[in-house]
Structure formats: structure tokens, C-alpha cells
Amino acid sequence: MTGVVVGNTLRTSWKQILYWGLGLGALGLYIDFIASSPDIISGYAELFETMPPALLQAFGASDVALFTTSEGWIVSIFVSEAAIFLSVFAVMAGLNITANDEQSGVMDVILSLPISRAAYMLERWIGYALIGLGIVLLCALITVGGIIGMNIDAPQDVILKSILNLYPAMLLVMTVTCLLATALRRRSVAIGVSAAFVVVSYLFNVIGASASGAIADFMESVSYFSYINGEAFVLGAYNPADSFIVIAATLVGFGLSLRMFVSRDIGI
């Protein structure tokens, strides 16, 4: 690995850090503003008390009591919404690793250069992983900066850690998209299946967390959204094993993608 492809990826796509990071940061500031007013928080808490568990879970919380504190409000709302937006970015990034270049025919030119398929794919993955990290860091710093600027009484480290915990799940979605694009060969089909993966995972998390029984537990366990679990940081119940599971699944998925990309024909 020479780093040339990583550098080119960052040079041509670094602006995505600003677009996505500032956009999610603006969302974080808006949520910070709401959290700065105890009256607004209490009003929303009363509204959430009337909601069924499934709808409450859709807002990123299992207990309405989380919405009565500034940190609970910020983490529950922001992390759940940011996870969805980052999943959209991750799908786009996963397609950019190889599928878009293969679809356009650019891949034929790239593979004529003195670089192996494995090195190219690995460096493209690393490049977009770094861009995703920049996005998460930027939106986290803006959100925490808003807490400081608005003098909100909330533990900044808890909120920062909960936002940074979005990163492993983002890598997983990016890798799953890359794997699907490599296996299915058609970009349009890969987009559809990747989108279905995100939507089904979200629904499984909502249903699994709000229902009971073996089926509900299984649905929640296979949803990557359940491993983000921002409220665990607020409750002091975060389990590092959850992040390790997501990272392990990401590494397995990338290994499969790499093996298939190296061994199959390109552009057919």
C-alpha cells in the first residue's frame, strides 16, 4: 500500500467533511438550543409520555425519563437522527469505493496502472473511512461547542462519547454497501439492497426494543442501530463489547468484499 489512492481520495472528496459535518453540526446546535430551555424539555417530556413504546424508541429512548434531562435529550434525539443521516453518507461512500468507478468504466483505466486490486480497494476504503471520521468529529465538536456556548448543564464527555460511538456503525454500513456492490455487480441493485438493509435494521431496532419475547430479542440483536445505543452513555451502562461486535462485523465484511473484488472480472 503506497498511500497514493488514499491521498487522492481525500484530495477529491474532503469537502464532504464540511458538507456533512457542518450539516449535522447545525442539527446538533438546534437540539442544543432546545435542551437549553427546561420549559421546552418538560413540554416535550409530557408529549412523549403519551406515546407508545415503539414511537418512543423511534426517538432513540426506551424511557421517557431520559427526556427530562439536557444530556438525555441531546443524546437521545441527536444520536438517533445523526445515525440515519450518517447511514445515507455511508451508502454513498460504499458505492464510491469501487462500484461508481466500475459503472462508469474508469476502473478499467485504474487497473491498468501499477497497483493491485487489493491495494486499490483497501486504500479507497481507508480514504472514505477517514472522511467519515472527519464528519463525526466535526459534528461532535460543534454539538459539544454549542453546549459550552449556551451554558447548558450537561456532562460534555458523555455527549461527546455517545456521538463518537456513531463511527463504528457508519463503517459497517459503508462496508456492507461495498460488499453488496461487489457481489451484486449492478450499482442500482446495490443501492436498493443497501437502503433496505438500513431501513430494515432501523425497524428491527424499534420493534425489538419496544416488544418482548425471543423474536423481538433476535430482531434487536441483528440491528446495527441497537449497538449505537446512545442512551447507554447517559445511564452509565455502555458496554464496549457492542462496539467491538460492530467493528468485527465490519472487518469480516471488508474481507469478503476484498476477496470477491480480487477474484472476479471487472465491468462485466
N, C-alpha and C positions, 0 to 999 in steps of 0.2 A: 504494500500500500504506500503510494507516494504522497498522498495528500492533495494532488492536483485537482482531482474531481471534487473533493470537499471544499477546497478554496473557490473553485468555480461556482459550485452550488451556493455558497454563502455570498459570493460577489453578485450573483444574478438574482438572488431571492431574499437578501437580507431585509428588504423593505417590508416583507411580510411580518417581521417582528414588530415594526412600527404600526402597521395597519391593524393587526390582530391585538397586539399588546395594548395599544392606546384605546382601541375599541372596548376591550374587556376591562381596561382600567377605568374608562368612563362609566361602565356599568358598575364597577366596584365603588366609585365615588358616589354614584346615585344611591346605592344601597347604604353607604356610609352616612349619607345625608339623612336618610330615613331613620337610621339607627341613632342618630344624634338627638332625636326628639323622643323622649319617653312617652309622650302622649300619643304619637303616631304608632309606636310599637305596641302600646297597650290596646289601641284600637284594632290593629291587625290581629293581635292575640285573641281578642274577643271574636273576631271573624273566623279565625282558624278553629276555634273551639266548636263551631257549628259544623265543621267539615267532617266527612267520614275519613277513616284512617287511610284509605287509598289516595284520596286527594291530598291529605296532609303529607303523605310520603312523597307525592309528586313535587312538593315544595322542599324536599330534602330533609325532613324531620320526622321522627317517629313519635315525638311527644310535643304537644303544644307549649309546654313549659319552656322549651328552647327559644321560643319567640318572645319571651318576656325579658330577655337579657340582650344587650347590644351585641356581644360576641356570638350568641346563639343565632340572632337574627342575621348577622353578616355572613357567618359561615354557612348556615342552612340555605339561605337564599342564593348567595353568590356562588358557592361551590356547586350547587345543583345546576344552576344556569350556565356557569362557565364550563362545566363538564360537557354540556350539549354543544356549545359553540366550539370548544376545542376538538370535539369529535368530528365536526364538519371540517375543520382545518386538517385533522389527521387523515381523513379520507382523501382530501385533495393532495396532501403530501405523499401519501402512499401511492397514489397514481403517478405522481411526478418522479418517483424513484426509477421506474422503468417503463411503465405502461404508456405514458404520453409520448415518450421518445420512440417507442416501438410502433405506436399507432401512426405517428407522423412520418416514419421512415428514417428519422435521424439516427436511430440505434444502429442501422447498417453502417453508417459512416463512423460512428463512435467505436464500434467493434473492429473496424479496420485499423484502428490506431494501436500502438504497442501497450495495451492494457488488457488484463484478463477480465472476463465477465465477472468473476467473483470479486475482484478488486473494485471494479466499477460499481457494482451493486452495493457493496459494503460502504464505499465512500459516499455514495448518494444517500444511503440510509443515515449515515453519521451526519451528513450535512443537514438533512431535514430534522434529525433529532436535535441538533444544536439550535436550529431555528425555532423549533418547538420549545426548547428550554428557554430561549430568549423571550419568547412570548409569555410563558408562565412567570418568569422572573419579573418582567416589566409590569404585567398586570398586578402581580403580588405587591410590588414596591409602591405602585400608585394607590392601591387599595389601603395598604398599611399607612402610606403617607397621608391619605385622607383622614384616617383615624387620628393621627397625630395632629394634623392641621385643624380638625374640628373639635379637638379636645374630648374625644369620646372615651369614656371609662371602659376600656376593654383590653384584655391581655393581647398585646400585639404579636407575641411569639406564637400563641395558639392559632391566631388567624393566618399568620404567615405560613406556618407548617401545614395547615389544612389546605391552603391554596397550592403550595408546592407539591402536595400529595396528588394533585391532578396529573402530574407529569407521567408517572408510570402508565396510567390508563390511556393517556394520549399516545404514548409509544405503542401500546398494544393495538389500538385501533389503526394506527398508521401501518403497523406490521401486518395485521390481518388483511388490510386492503392491498398491500403489496403482495401478500401470499395469494389472495384471490385473483388479482390481476395476472400473476404469473401462471396460475393453474387454469384459469378460465379462458385466457388468451384474448378475450374481447373486452375492450375498455368499458363499453356501455353496460355489459352484463356485470362486470366487476363493480361498477358504481352502484347498480341496483342491489346486488347482494351485500355490499358493504353498508349501504344505507339501511337495508333490512337488518343487518347484524346490530347496528346501533339502536334502531327503533325497538327491536325485539328484546335486546338487552335492557333497555330502559323500562319497557313494560314488565319484563320479568322481575326487575328490581322492585318496582312499585307494587305489583301484585304479591310477590313473595314476601315483602316486608309487612304488608298490611293484612295478610291472611295467615292461617296456621295449618299445620299438617306437613306430611313428608313431601308432598308435591310442591307446596309453597316454599319449603326449605330448599328443595332442589333448584327451583326457579331462581331463587335469590343467590344461590351459590354459584350458578353459571353466568350470572350477570356481572360484567366488569364494573358497572355502576356501584354495586354493593361493596366493592373493595376500595372505592374512593372514600365513602363514609365520613364526610366532614364533621358530623356531629360527635364522632368518637373523640376528636381532639378537644372539643368543648367539655365533654363529660369525663375526660381523662381516661378513656377506655381504648385508646388507639393500640392496635396490635400490629407491630412491624411485619408479621408474617403475611398479612394481607397484601402489602406492597411487594414482598418477595414472591408471592404467588403470581402476581401480575407480571413482574419482571421475568420470572421463569417462563411463563407462557409466551412472553414477547420473544425471548431468546429461542425457544423451540420453533415458534412461527417463522422467525427470520431464518433459522437454519433450514427449514423446509423450503422456504422461498429461494434461498441461495442454491440449494441442491437442484431444484427444478429449473431455475433460470440457467444454470451452468450446463445442464444436460440436454435441454430441448432446443429445437430450431427457433430462430427469431424471425418475427414478421410474417409467419405463416398462419 
